[in-house]
Amino acid sequence: MRRLVCLLFLPMLLYGCVAQNQLWFGNRRQNQGNQNNVVRVYIDKRGSFYPDADFSIPKKEFIKGESKCLNISTKEYNGNLKSYFLAKTTRIDSLSKHYNVNTNIPSKEQFKAVQVKILENLSNTIESLKQANNTNELVILIHGYNADYPTPNYYELENYIEHFKPDKRRVFLEVYWDGLTDKGKGFSAMKIWSTAQMNSSYVANAVRKIINCIDVTTKVRLITHSLGASVGTGALFNTTSKWTNVKEKGYYEDMMKISAPSNKDIRIGMIAPAIPGTTTFIDFNHRKDTRTNQNDTILPVNNNIKRVIIGYKETDEALSKKFLKKKRYLSKKVGATSLGANVETDGQSEIDRTKDTMISIGYNSENLPVYEVDFKDNTYPDEHGLHFYMQNKYALDQFLDLLFDEKINP
């Protein structure tokens, strides 16, 4: 009933007054309990890294007018670390001193230097954990939108992986990003969707920076849920075709400046990916290959993204976007999520269309890295949450086998 009411009021939800729905990561404590192979990173809506937990950021100052309707220009500065610190000299100077950065340089340069320091500290922590756990594998977990507290899901998935694949130790990087929140109000869920999509592209650039800072021999495994797939794919290649007016957005320029990760064995597994398939993977080759040249194109023969695993469920109500029994009715209104529901277009499923797209840019049956796992579930047929997908153990095991088994071509 709640979903039906939301759909009936769709015009108001999409175009009505929008209050602040930014996330504030107040508690940024690192590893909890006995998790000695887990590190966490917190990223704001514009791809800036939060300082460590010892540096306090008051919520009321970081997100002003939380319960009020704000115009777009005001909303841009809320929940934005760069805007927050540059608003007052005392703030940026305090942050710079915390990270031993020169306070005599311009404020923008201070903030940039601090971001570099945070990234360095993060990469050092990851490398230290890799050594301590005698592993060369990094698993990056990326949640979707409207997930203000994904920690339990992360813990559940990590624990399952550790028991299902006990052959080796792994280091887990939990990514916490501003995918916005509806504050528990179903009416707000659709209002924040388009903005969350934009946020995901900025965060993708941040995740790309992280991967580029770790040892290039590290085996990287990304596991995403829902809109986290937009973050994960954008971190690995330059996903620009699915966005409108991309050259007007700051994330496009940043993406073009940051080389795509060059680790030799990268794999991405997407559970319920809330992204389009064809317009995302048409850009699969669009990434600087720093091993050979500086062009924005990589040849299939040099492809280092060894596997792309799509965990889909055709009956996922959040992804199929049915309205009045019409599939994808809402996709044009609020953004396509066709890949995760594997919806049909002109009699062809989205995954098959994605494979054809990959073939059109140079791949073939021998080197096509795309695999799919059907999470069809009679117990939770409509549910979209990661926890519900994990209850399908048969599908989850297939998914993890493809992601972690050493054999490249099963």
C-alpha positions in Angstrom: 0.0 0.0 0.0 2.8 2.4 0.9 4.4 1.8 -2.6 1.1 2.4 -4.3 0.6 5.7 -2.5 4.1 6.8 -3.5 3.3 6.1 -7.1 0.0 7.9 -7.1 1.7 11.0 -5.8 4.6 10.7 -8.3 4.4 14.1 -9.8 4.5 15.8 -6.4 7.3 13.6 -5.3 9.5 14.4 -8.3 8.9 18.1 -8.6 7.7 19.2 -5.1 9.6 21.0 -2.5 12.6 18.9 -1.3 14.1 19.2 2.2 17.6 18.3 3.0 18.3 14.6 2.7 22.1 14.6 2.9 24.0 12.1 5.1 26.2 13.1 8.0 28.8 10.6 9.0 29.2 11.5 12.6 30.6 8.2 13.9 33.5 7.4 11.8 35.2 4.9 14.0 37.2 2.2 12.3 37.3 -1.5 12.8 34.8 -2.8 15.3 35.3 -5.8 17.5 37.5 -8.5 16.1 37.4 -7.3 12.5 41.2 -6.9 12.0 40.9 -7.0 8.2 38.3 -4.3 7.7 38.9 -0.6 7.0 36.2 2.1 6.4 36.2 5.2 4.2 33.6 7.9 4.3 32.9 10.1 1.3 30.6 13.1 0.9 28.3 13.9 -2.0 31.1 15.6 -4.1 33.7 12.8 -3.6 35.7 14.4 -0.8 37.0 12.2 2.0 36.0 12.7 5.5 38.8 13.3 8.1 39.4 10.7 10.7 37.0 10.1 13.6 39.0 12.3 16.0 38.1 15.4 14.0 34.6 16.5 14.9 32.2 17.9 12.3 29.0 19.2 14.0 25.9 18.1 12.1 23.9 21.4 12.6 26.7 23.3 10.9 27.4 20.7 8.2 23.7 20.3 7.2 21.8 23.5 7.8 18.1 23.8 7.5 17.7 20.0 7.7 14.0 20.1 8.0 13.3 23.0 5.6 12.9 23.3 1.9 16.0 24.8 0.4 16.7 26.1 -3.1 19.2 24.3 -5.3 22.1 26.7 -4.7 21.7 26.4 -0.9 21.5 22.6 -1.1 24.7 22.5 -3.0 26.7 23.7 0.0 25.0 21.4 2.5 26.6 18.1 3.2 29.6 19.3 1.3 33.0 19.0 3.1 34.8 21.4 0.8 32.2 24.1 1.2 32.0 23.5 5.0 35.7 23.9 5.6 36.2 26.8 3.2 33.3 28.7 4.7 35.5 29.7 7.7 39.2 30.2 8.0 39.2 28.8 11.5 37.7 25.5 10.2 40.2 24.9 7.4 43.2 26.0 9.6 42.1 23.6 12.3 41.8 20.8 9.8 45.2 21.6 8.3 46.9 21.6 11.6 45.3 18.2 12.4 47.0 16.8 9.3 50.2 18.9 9.6 49.4 20.9 6.5 50.9 24.4 6.0 48.2 27.0 7.0 50.0 29.8 5.1 48.8 28.7 1.7 45.4 29.5 0.2 42.4 27.7 1.8 41.6 25.7 -1.3 45.2 24.5 -1.5 45.0 23.5 2.2 41.9 21.5 1.6 43.4 19.8 -1.4 46.6 19.0 0.6 44.5 17.5 3.4 42.6 15.3 0.9 45.9 14.0 -0.3 47.0 13.2 3.2 43.7 11.4 4.0 44.1 9.3 0.8 47.7 8.5 1.7 46.7 7.4 5.2 44.0 5.2 3.8 46.3 3.5 1.3 48.9 2.9 4.0 46.3 1.4 6.3 45.1 -0.9 3.5 48.7 -2.0 2.7 49.4 -2.6 6.4 46.3 -4.8 6.7 47.2 -6.7 3.6 50.6 -7.5 5.1 49.2 -8.3 8.5 46.7 -10.8 7.0 49.2 -12.1 4.4 46.9 -11.4 1.5 47.1 -9.6 -1.8 43.3 -9.3 -2.3 41.2 -6.3 -1.6 37.4 -6.5 -1.5 35.6 -3.2 -1.9 32.0 -3.1 -0.7 29.8 -0.3 -2.0 26.2 0.2 -0.8 23.3 1.8 -2.8 21.2 4.9 -2.3 19.0 5.5 0.7 21.3 3.4 2.9 22.2 5.6 5.9 23.5 2.6 8.0 24.8 -0.2 5.8 27.2 -1.6 8.4 25.0 -4.6 9.3 24.8 -5.6 5.6 28.5 -5.2 5.2 29.2 -7.4 8.3 26.7 -10.0 7.1 28.3 -10.2 3.7 31.9 -10.2 5.0 31.1 -13.0 7.4 29.5 -15.1 4.7 32.5 -14.6 2.4 34.9 -15.6 5.2 33.0 -18.8 5.8 32.2 -19.6 2.2 35.7 -18.9 0.9 38.0 -19.8 3.9 40.9 -20.6 1.6 42.6 -17.3 2.2 42.4 -14.1 4.1 41.1 -10.9 2.5 41.1 -7.2 3.4 37.7 -5.5 3.1 37.2 -1.8 2.4 33.8 -0.6 3.4 32.7 2.4 1.4 30.3 4.8 3.0 29.0 7.4 0.7 26.2 10.0 0.6 23.5 8.2 -1.3 21.1 10.4 0.6 18.3 9.2 2.9 14.5 9.4 2.9 14.6 9.6 6.7 12.3 6.7 6.9 9.6 8.5 4.9 8.5 6.6 1.8 7.4 9.8 0.1 10.9 11.1 0.0 12.5 8.0 -1.6 11.8 9.1 -5.2 12.6 12.7 -4.6 16.2 11.9 -3.7 16.8 9.4 -6.5 18.1 11.7 -9.3 20.4 13.6 -6.9 21.7 10.3 -5.5 22.6 9.3 -9.1 24.6 12.4 -9.5 26.3 11.9 -6.2 27.3 8.3 -7.3 29.4 9.7 -10.1 31.4 12.0 -7.9 32.0 9.1 -5.4 33.1 6.9 -8.3 36.0 9.3 -8.9 37.0 9.0 -5.2 36.9 5.2 -5.3 39.1 5.3 -8.4 41.6 7.4 -6.5 41.7 4.8 -3.7 42.4 1.9 -6.1 45.1 3.9 -7.8 46.8 4.5 -4.5 47.2 0.8 -3.6 49.9 -1.5 -4.9 49.2 -2.3 -8.6 49.7 -6.0 -8.0 46.7 -6.1 -5.6 43.8 -8.2 -6.8 40.7 -6.0 -6.6 37.2 -7.3 -6.1 34.3 -4.9 -6.0 30.9 -5.9 -4.7 28.1 -3.4 -5.2 24.4 -3.3 -4.3 21.8 -1.2 -6.2 23.1 2.3 -7.1 26.5 1.2 -5.8 26.9 -0.3 -9.2 27.1 3.3 -10.6 29.9 4.0 -8.2 31.7 0.7 -9.0 31.5 0.9 -12.7 32.4 4.6 -12.7 35.5 3.8 -10.6 36.7 1.3 -13.3 35.9 3.1 -16.6 34.6 6.4 -17.8 30.8 6.0 -17.7 29.6 9.1 -19.4 27.1 8.0 -22.1 24.3 7.3 -19.5 24.4 10.9 -18.2 22.9 14.0 -19.8 24.9 17.1 -20.2 28.0 15.4 -18.7 30.4 18.1 -19.8 28.6 20.6 -17.6 29.2 18.4 -14.5 32.4 18.6 -12.5 32.6 14.8 -12.1 33.1 14.5 -15.9 36.2 16.6 -15.9 37.6 14.8 -12.8 36.9 11.4 -14.4 38.8 12.4 -17.5 41.9 13.5 -15.4 42.1 10.3 -13.3 43.6 7.3 -14.9 41.5 4.1 -14.7 42.9 1.5 -12.3 45.6 -0.6 -14.0 45.7 -3.6 -11.6 46.0 -6.7 -13.7 43.1 -8.6 -12.1 40.0 -6.6 -11.3 36.5 -8.1 -11.0 33.2 -6.4 -10.2 30.1 -8.2 -8.9 26.9 -6.2 -8.9 23.9 -7.3 -6.9 20.7 -5.8 -8.1 22.5 -3.1 -10.1 20.3 0.0 -10.4 21.8 1.1 -13.6 21.1 0.7 -17.3 23.2 -1.9 -19.1 23.8 -0.8 -22.7 24.4 2.9 -22.0 26.8 2.0 -19.2 28.9 -0.7 -20.9 29.1 1.1 -24.2 31.9 3.0 -22.4 33.7 -0.1 -21.1 36.8 0.7 -23.2 36.8 4.4 -22.2 39.7 4.5 -19.7 43.2 5.7 -19.9 45.6 2.8 -20.2 48.7 4.2 -18.5 50.5 1.0 -19.3 50.6 1.7 -23.0 49.3 5.2 -23.8 47.4 8.2 -22.5 44.4 7.8 -24.8 40.9 7.5 -23.4 40.5 4.1 -24.9 41.8 0.6 -23.9 41.9 -2.3 -26.4 40.1 -5.5 -25.4 43.5 -7.3 -25.6 44.7 -5.2 -22.7 41.4 -5.4 -20.7 42.2 -5.9 -17.0 38.6 -6.1 -15.7 38.5 -9.8 -15.9 34.9 -10.4 -14.8 31.7 -8.5 -14.6 29.1 -10.4 -12.7 25.5 -9.3 -12.8 23.2 -10.5 -10.1 19.7 -9.9 -11.3 16.1 -10.5 -10.3 13.4 -9.8 -12.8 10.7 -9.4 -10.1 12.6 -6.8 -8.0 10.0 -4.2 -7.7 12.4 -1.3 -7.2 14.3 -2.1 -10.4 11.6 -3.1 -12.8 9.7 0.1 -12.1 6.3 -1.3 -13.0 3.4 1.1 -12.9 -0.2 0.1 -13.8 1.3 -3.3 -15.0 3.6 -1.5 -17.5 7.3 -2.4 -17.1 9.8 0.4 -17.1 7.0 3.0 -17.1 8.9 5.0 -14.5 12.4 4.6 -16.0 12.2 7.6 -18.3 10.9 9.7 -15.3 13.4 8.7 -12.6 16.3 6.9 -14.3 16.8 3.5 -15.9 17.6 0.6 -13.6 17.0 -2.0 -16.3 20.2 -4.1 -15.8 19.3 -5.4 -12.3 15.8 -6.5 -13.4 17.1 -7.8 -16.8 14.0 -6.3 -18.4 13.2 -6.9 -22.1 13.4 -4.3 -24.9 12.0 -5.4 -28.2 12.1 -9.0 -27.1 15.7 -9.0 -25.9 16.8 -9.0 -22.3 19.0 -6.2 -21.0 21.9 -8.5 -20.1 21.9 -9.9 -23.7 21.7 -6.4 -25.1 24.7 -5.5 -22.8 26.6 -8.5 -24.2 25.8 -7.4 -27.7 27.1 -3.9 -26.8 30.3 -5.4 -25.6 30.7 -7.3 -28.8 30.1 -4.1 -30.8 33.1 -2.5 -29.1 35.5 -5.4 -29.8 34.8 -8.3 -27.5 33.9 -11.8 -28.6 32.8 -15.2 -27.2 36.3 -15.9 -26.1 37.1 -12.7 -24.1 33.7 -11.4 -23.1 33.9 -10.8 -19.4 30.2 -10.6 -18.6 28.5 -13.3 -16.5 25.0 -13.3 -15.0 23.5 -15.0 -11.9 19.7 -15.2 -11.5 18.6 -14.4 -7.9 15.0 -15.4 -8.6 13.5 -16.0 -5.2 10.0 -17.2 -4.4 10.4 -16.3 -0.7 11.3 -12.6 -1.3 10.3 -12.1 -5.0 9.8 -8.3 -4.9 12.4 -7.3 -2.3 15.4 -5.1 -3.2 17.4 -5.0 0.0 20.8 -6.7 0.0 19.9 -8.8 3.1 17.0 -10.4 1.1 19.3 -11.1 -1.9 21.7 -12.9 0.5 19.0 -15.3 1.6 19.2 -16.9 -1.8 22.2 -19.0 -0.8 22.3 -21.0 -4.1 22.5 -17.8 -6.2 24.9 -16.1 -3.8 27.3 -19.0 -3.9 27.4 -18.9 -7.7 27.9 -15.2 -7.6 30.9 -15.5 -5.1 32.4 -18.4 -7.0 32.6 -16.2 -10.1 34.0 -13.3 -8.2 36.7 -15.1 -6.2 37.7 -18.4 -7.9 41.1 -18.1 -9.4 40.3 -19.7 -12.8 39.7 -16.8 -15.2 37.4 -18.5 -17.7 35.0 -21.0 -15.9 
